Amino acid sequence: MAETKRGLTYAQAGVDIDAGNRMVELIKPLVKATARRGADAEIGGFYYVLAGEGTVRVGSESAPIKPHDAVPLNFNQTRSFEATGTAPLELMAIGIVKDAARRFQIVGRNPYIAMK
């Protein structure tokens, strides 16, 4: 019988759920303070630039990005990032997913987990 290949658990992928939940609780008041009448319901989160410099492209528009910038993450919108500086472009994606079946997705190898 063929062996069933199983994916990684959150812990094996280097995800600390408790730390993430603590961060959510810490930023809730800050997020609530930014809510305004007419806020865009299609914004599902944002990319936060941790390090490096680059360019973000959304459709035919592009803009430079640098550390501490935030790029809105709209649903069903294609975007691309390009590092333009000498340091790697490091981003943190923060947001929600409308499709509950796609709550968590790792693309590629987690750089914070040692290879065996």
MODELLER restraints for C-alpha pairs under 7 A, 6 or more apart:
rsr = mdl.restraints
at = mdl.atoms
rsr.add(forms.Gaussian(group=physical.xy_distance, feature=features.Distance(at['CA:13:A'], at['CA:110:A']), mean=6.56, stdev=0.5))
rsr.add(forms.Gaussian(group=physical.xy_distance, feature=features.Distance(at['CA:14:A'], at['CA:112:A']), mean=6.87, stdev=0.5))
rsr.add(forms.Gaussian(group=physical.xy_distance, feature=features.Distance(at['CA:14:A'], at['CA:113:A']), mean=6.47, stdev=0.5))
rsr.add(forms.Gaussian(group=physical.xy_distance, feature=features.Distance(at['CA:42:A'], at['CA:74:A']), mean=5.61, stdev=0.5))
rsr.add(forms.Gaussian(group=physical.xy_distance, feature=features.Distance(at['CA:42:A'], at['CA:75:A']), mean=5.91, stdev=0.5))
rsr.add(forms.Gaussian(group=physical.xy_distance, feature=features.Distance(at['CA:43:A'], at['CA:72:A']), mean=6.45, stdev=0.5))
rsr.add(forms.Gaussian(group=physical.xy_distance, feature=features.Distance(at['CA:43:A'], at['CA:73:A']), mean=5.73, stdev=0.5))
rsr.add(forms.Gaussian(group=physical.xy_distance, feature=features.Distance(at['CA:43:A'], at['CA:74:A']), mean=4.39, stdev=0.5))
rsr.add(forms.Gaussian(group=physical.xy_distance, feature=features.Distance(at['CA:43:A'], at['CA:75:A']), mean=6.48, stdev=0.5))
rsr.add(forms.Gaussian(group=physical.xy_distance, feature=features.Distance(at['CA:44:A'], at['CA:73:A']), mean=5.65, stdev=0.5))
rsr.add(forms.Gaussian(group=physical.xy_distance, feature=features.Distance(at['CA:44:A'], at['CA:74:A']), mean=5.51, stdev=0.5))
rsr.add(forms.Gaussian(group=physical.xy_distance, feature=features.Distance(at['CA:44:A'], at['CA:75:A']), mean=6.12, stdev=0.5))
rsr.add(forms.Gaussian(group=physical.xy_distance, feature=features.Distance(at['CA:44:A'], at['CA:95:A']), mean=5.38, stdev=0.5))
rsr.add(forms.Gaussian(group=physical.xy_distance, feature=features.Distance(at['CA:44:A'], at['CA:96:A']), mean=5.41, stdev=0.5))
rsr.add(forms.Gaussian(group=physical.xy_distance, feature=features.Distance(at['CA:45:A'], at['CA:72:A']), mean=6.15, stdev=0.5))
rsr.add(forms.Gaussian(group=physical.xy_distance, feature=features.Distance(at['CA:45:A'], at['CA:73:A']), mean=4.96, stdev=0.5))
rsr.add(forms.Gaussian(group=physical.xy_distance, feature=features.Distance(at['CA:45:A'], at['CA:94:A']), mean=5.41, stdev=0.5))
rsr.add(forms.Gaussian(group=physical.xy_distance, feature=features.Distance(at['CA:45:A'], at['CA:95:A']), mean=3.73, stdev=0.5))
rsr.add(forms.Gaussian(group=physical.xy_distance, feature=features.Distance(at['CA:45:A'], at['CA:96:A']), mean=6.29, stdev=0.5))
rsr.add(forms.Gaussian(group=physical.xy_distance, feature=features.Distance(at['CA:46:A'], at['CA:70:A']), mean=6.14, stdev=0.5))
rsr.add(forms.Gaussian(group=physical.xy_distance, feature=features.Distance(at['CA:46:A'], at['CA:71:A']), mean=5.27, stdev=0.5))
rsr.add(forms.Gaussian(group=physical.xy_distance, feature=features.Distance(at['CA:46:A'], at['CA:72:A']), mean=4.31, stdev=0.5))
rsr.add(forms.Gaussian(group=physical.xy_distance, feature=features.Distance(at['CA:46:A'], at['CA:73:A']), mean=4.48, stdev=0.5))
rsr.add(forms.Gaussian(group=physical.xy_distance, feature=features.Distance(at['CA:46:A'], at['CA:93:A']), mean=5.99, stdev=0.5))
rsr.add(forms.Gaussian(group=physical.xy_distance, feature=features.Distance(at['CA:46:A'], at['CA:94:A']), mean=5.44, stdev=0.5))
rsr.add(forms.Gaussian(group=physical.xy_distance, feature=features.Distance(at['CA:46:A'], at['CA:95:A']), mean=6.21, stdev=0.5))
rsr.add(forms.Gaussian(group=physical.xy_distance, feature=features.Distance(at['CA:47:A'], at['CA:70:A']), mean=5.51, stdev=0.5))
rsr.add(forms.Gaussian(group=physical.xy_distance, feature=features.Distance(at['CA:47:A'], at['CA:71:A']), mean=5.02, stdev=0.5))
rsr.add(forms.Gaussian(group=physical.xy_distance, feature=features.Distance(at['CA:47:A'], at['CA:72:A']), mean=6.50, stdev=0.5))
rsr.add(forms.Gaussian(group=physical.xy_distance, feature=features.Distance(at['CA:47:A'], at['CA:73:A']), mean=6.59, stdev=0.5))
rsr.add(forms.Gaussian(group=physical.xy_distance, feature=features.Distance(at['CA:47:A'], at['CA:91:A']), mean=6.20, stdev=0.5))
rsr.add(forms.Gaussian(group=physical.xy_distance, feature=features.Distance(at['CA:47:A'], at['CA:92:A']), mean=5.55, stdev=0.5))
rsr.add(forms.Gaussian(group=physical.xy_distance, feature=features.Distance(at['CA:47:A'], at['CA:93:A']), mean=4.46, stdev=0.5))
rsr.add(forms.Gaussian(group=physical.xy_distance, feature=features.Distance(at['CA:47:A'], at['CA:94:A']), mean=6.19, stdev=0.5))
rsr.add(forms.Gaussian(group=physical.xy_distance, feature=features.Distance(at['CA:48:A'], at['CA:68:A']), mean=6.46, stdev=0.5))
rsr.add(forms.Gaussian(group=physical.xy_distance, feature=features.Distance(at['CA:48:A'], at['CA:69:A']), mean=5.94, stdev=0.5))
rsr.add(forms.Gaussian(group=physical.xy_distance, feature=features.Distance(at['CA:48:A'], at['CA:70:A']), mean=4.53, stdev=0.5))
rsr.add(forms.Gaussian(group=physical.xy_distance, feature=features.Distance(at['CA:48:A'], at['CA:71:A']), mean=6.53, stdev=0.5))
rsr.add(forms.Gaussian(group=physical.xy_distance, feature=features.Distance(at['CA:48:A'], at['CA:91:A']), mean=5.56, stdev=0.5))
rsr.add(forms.Gaussian(group=physical.xy_distance, feature=features.Distance(at['CA:48:A'], at['CA:92:A']), mean=5.12, stdev=0.5))
rsr.add(forms.Gaussian(group=physical.xy_distance, feature=features.Distance(at['CA:48:A'], at['CA:93:A']), mean=6.37, stdev=0.5))
rsr.add(forms.Gaussian(group=physical.xy_distance, feature=features.Distance(at['CA:49:A'], at['CA:66:A']), mean=6.32, stdev=0.5))
rsr.add(forms.Gaussian(group=physical.xy_distance, feature=features.Distance(at['CA:49:A'], at['CA:67:A']), mean=4.83, stdev=0.5))
rsr.add(forms.Gaussian(group=physical.xy_distance, feature=features.Distance(at['CA:49:A'], at['CA:68:A']), mean=5.34, stdev=0.5))
rsr.add(forms.Gaussian(group=physical.xy_distance, feature=features.Distance(at['CA:49:A'], at['CA:69:A']), mean=5.45, stdev=0.5))
rsr.add(forms.Gaussian(group=physical.xy_distance, feature=features.Distance(at['CA:49:A'], at['CA:70:A']), mean=6.37, stdev=0.5))
rsr.add(forms.Gaussian(group=physical.xy_distance, feature=features.Distance(at['CA:49:A'], at['CA:90:A']), mean=6.10, stdev=0.5))
rsr.add(forms.Gaussian(group=physical.xy_distance, feature=features.Distance(at['CA:49:A'], at['CA:91:A']), mean=4.68, stdev=0.5))
rsr.add(forms.Gaussian(group=physical.xy_distance, feature=features.Distance(at['CA:49:A'], at['CA:92:A']), mean=6.55, stdev=0.5))
rsr.add(forms.Gaussian(group=physical.xy_distance, feature=features.Distance(at['CA:50:A'], at['CA:67:A']), mean=5.23, stdev=0.5))
rsr.add(forms.Gaussian(group=physical.xy_distance, feature=features.Distance(at['CA:50:A'], at['CA:68:A']), mean=6.23, stdev=0.5))
rsr.add(forms.Gaussian(group=physical.xy_distance, feature=features.Distance(at['CA:50:A'], at['CA:90:A']), mean=5.31, stdev=0.5))
rsr.add(forms.Gaussian(group=physical.xy_distance, feature=features.Distance(at['CA:50:A'], at['CA:91:A']), mean=5.50, stdev=0.5))
rsr.add(forms.Gaussian(group=physical.xy_distance, feature=features.Distance(at['CA:50:A'], at['CA:92:A']), mean=6.85, stdev=0.5))
rsr.add(forms.Gaussian(group=physical.xy_distance, feature=features.Distance(at['CA:51:A'], at['CA:67:A']), mean=4.99, stdev=0.5))
rsr.add(forms.Gaussian(group=physical.xy_distance, feature=features.Distance(at['CA:51:A'], at['CA:89:A']), mean=5.73, stdev=0.5))
rsr.add(forms.Gaussian(group=physical.xy_distance, feature=features.Distance(at['CA:51:A'], at['CA:90:A']), mean=5.03, stdev=0.5))
rsr.add(forms.Gaussian(group=physical.xy_distance, feature=features.Distance(at['CA:52:A'], at['CA:66:A']), mean=6.21, stdev=0.5))
rsr.add(forms.Gaussian(group=physical.xy_distance, feature=features.Distance(at['CA:52:A'], at['CA:67:A']), mean=6.33, stdev=0.5))
rsr.add(forms.Gaussian(group=physical.xy_distance, feature=features.Distance(at['CA:52:A'], at['CA:85:A']), mean=6.34, stdev=0.5))
rsr.add(forms.Gaussian(group=physical.xy_distance, feature=features.Distance(at['CA:52:A'], at['CA:87:A']), mean=5.15, stdev=0.5))
rsr.add(forms.Gaussian(group=physical.xy_distance, feature=features.Distance(at['CA:52:A'], at['CA:88:A']), mean=5.43, stdev=0.5))
rsr.add(forms.Gaussian(group=physical.xy_distance, feature=features.Distance(at['CA:52:A'], at['CA:89:A']), mean=4.33, stdev=0.5))
rsr.add(forms.Gaussian(group=physical.xy_distance, feature=features.Distance(at['CA:52:A'], at['CA:90:A']), mean=6.29, stdev=0.5))
rsr.add(forms.Gaussian(group=physical.xy_distance, feature=features.Distance(at['CA:53:A'], at['CA:65:A']), mean=5.74, stdev=0.5))
rsr.add(forms.Gaussian(group=physical.xy_distance, feature=features.Distance(at['CA:53:A'], at['CA:66:A']), mean=4.56, stdev=0.5))
rsr.add(forms.Gaussian(group=physical.xy_distance, feature=features.Distance(at['CA:53:A'], at['CA:67:A']), mean=6.93, stdev=0.5))
rsr.add(forms.Gaussian(group=physical.xy_distance, feature=features.Distance(at['CA:53:A'], at['CA:83:A']), mean=5.90, stdev=0.5))
rsr.add(forms.Gaussian(group=physical.xy_distance, feature=features.Distance(at['CA:53:A'], at['CA:84:A']), mean=5.78, stdev=0.5))
rsr.add(forms.Gaussian(group=physical.xy_distance, feature=features.Distance(at['CA:53:A'], at['CA:85:A']), mean=5.17, stdev=0.5))
rsr.add(forms.Gaussian(group=physical.xy_distance, feature=features.Distance(at['CA:53:A'], at['CA:89:A']), mean=6.00, stdev=0.5))
rsr.add(forms.Gaussian(group=physical.xy_distance, feature=features.Distance(at['CA:54:A'], at['CA:64:A']), mean=5.78, stdev=0.5))
rsr.add(forms.Gaussian(group=physical.xy_distance, feature=features.Distance(at['CA:54:A'], at['CA:65:A']), mean=5.26, stdev=0.5))
rsr.add(forms.Gaussian(group=physical.xy_distance, feature=features.Distance(at['CA:54:A'], at['CA:66:A']), mean=6.58, stdev=0.5))
rsr.add(forms.Gaussian(group=physical.xy_distance, feature=features.Distance(at['CA:54:A'], at['CA:81:A']), mean=6.93, stdev=0.5))
rsr.add(forms.Gaussian(group=physical.xy_distance, feature=features.Distance(at['CA:54:A'], at['CA:82:A']), mean=5.30, stdev=0.5))
rsr.add(forms.Gaussian(group=physical.xy_distance, feature=features.Distance(at['CA:54:A'], at['CA:83:A']), mean=4.15, stdev=0.5))
rsr.add(forms.Gaussian(group=physical.xy_distance, feature=features.Distance(at['CA:54:A'], at['CA:84:A']), mean=4.47, stdev=0.5))
rsr.add(forms.Gaussian(group=physical.xy_distance, feature=features.Distance(at['CA:54:A'], at['CA:85:A']), mean=6.43, stdev=0.5))
rsr.add(forms.Gaussian(group=physical.xy_distance, feature=features.Distance(at['CA:54:A'], at['CA:89:A']), mean=6.71, stdev=0.5))
rsr.add(forms.Gaussian(group=physical.xy_distance, feature=features.Distance(at['CA:55:A'], at['CA:62:A']), mean=6.56, stdev=0.5))
rsr.add(forms.Gaussian(group=physical.xy_distance, feature=features.Distance(at['CA:55:A'], at['CA:63:A']), mean=5.55, stdev=0.5))
rsr.add(forms.Gaussian(group=physical.xy_distance, feature=features.Distance(at['CA:55:A'], at['CA:64:A']), mean=4.43, stdev=0.5))
rsr.add(forms.Gaussian(group=physical.xy_distance, feature=features.Distance(at['CA:55:A'], at['CA:65:A']), mean=5.59, stdev=0.5))
rsr.add(forms.Gaussian(group=physical.xy_distance, feature=features.Distance(at['CA:55:A'], at['CA:81:A']), mean=5.72, stdev=0.5))
rsr.add(forms.Gaussian(group=physical.xy_distance, feature=features.Distance(at['CA:55:A'], at['CA:82:A']), mean=5.20, stdev=0.5))
rsr.add(forms.Gaussian(group=physical.xy_distance, feature=features.Distance(at['CA:55:A'], at['CA:83:A']), mean=6.57, stdev=0.5))
rsr.add(forms.Gaussian(group=physical.xy_distance, feature=features.Distance(at['CA:55:A'], at['CA:84:A']), mean=6.87, stdev=0.5))
rsr.add(forms.Gaussian(group=physical.xy_distance, feature=features.Distance(at['CA:56:A'], at['CA:62:A']), mean=5.48, stdev=0.5))
rsr.add(forms.Gaussian(group=physical.xy_distance, feature=features.Distance(at['CA:56:A'], at['CA:63:A']), mean=5.53, stdev=0.5))
rsr.add(forms.Gaussian(group=physical.xy_distance, feature=features.Distance(at['CA:56:A'], at['CA:64:A']), mean=6.42, stdev=0.5))
rsr.add(forms.Gaussian(group=physical.xy_distance, feature=features.Distance(at['CA:56:A'], at['CA:65:A']), mean=6.79, stdev=0.5))
rsr.add(forms.Gaussian(group=physical.xy_distance, feature=features.Distance(at['CA:56:A'], at['CA:79:A']), mean=7.00, stdev=0.5))
rsr.add(forms.Gaussian(group=physical.xy_distance, feature=features.Distance(at['CA:56:A'], at['CA:80:A']), mean=5.71, stdev=0.5))
rsr.add(forms.Gaussian(group=physical.xy_distance, feature=features.Distance(at['CA:56:A'], at['CA:81:A']), mean=4.55, stdev=0.5))
rsr.add(forms.Gaussian(group=physical.xy_distance, feature=features.Distance(at['CA:56:A'], at['CA:82:A']), mean=6.52, stdev=0.5))
rsr.add(forms.Gaussian(group=physical.xy_distance, feature=features.Distance(at['CA:57:A'], at['CA:63:A']), mean=6.71, stdev=0.5))
rsr.add(forms.Gaussian(group=physical.xy_distance, feature=features.Distance(at['CA:57:A'], at['CA:79:A']), mean=5.45, stdev=0.5))
rsr.add(forms.Gaussian(group=physical.xy_distance, feature=features.Distance(at['CA:57:A'], at['CA:80:A']), mean=5.18, stdev=0.5))
rsr.add(forms.Gaussian(group=physical.xy_distance, feature=features.Distance(at['CA:57:A'], at['CA:81:A']), mean=6.40, stdev=0.5))
rsr.add(forms.Gaussian(group=physical.xy_distance, feature=features.Distance(at['CA:58:A'], at['CA:78:A']), mean=6.25, stdev=0.5))
rsr.add(forms.Gaussian(group=physical.xy_distance, feature=features.Distance(at['CA:58:A'], at['CA:79:A']), mean=4.53, stdev=0.5))
rsr.add(forms.Gaussian(group=physical.xy_distance, feature=features.Distance(at['CA:58:A'], at['CA:80:A']), mean=6.76, stdev=0.5))
rsr.add(forms.Gaussian(group=physical.xy_distance, feature=features.Distance(at['CA:59:A'], at['CA:78:A']), mean=6.86, stdev=0.5))
rsr.add(forms.Gaussian(group=physical.xy_distance, feature=features.Distance(at['CA:59:A'], at['CA:79:A']), mean=6.86, stdev=0.5))
rsr.add(forms.Gaussian(group=physical.xy_distance, feature=features.Distance(at['CA:83:A'], at['CA:89:A']), mean=5.33, stdev=0.5))
rsr.add(forms.Gaussian(group=physical.xy_distance, feature=features.Distance(at['CA:97:A'], at['CA:103:A']), mean=6.13, stdev=0.5))
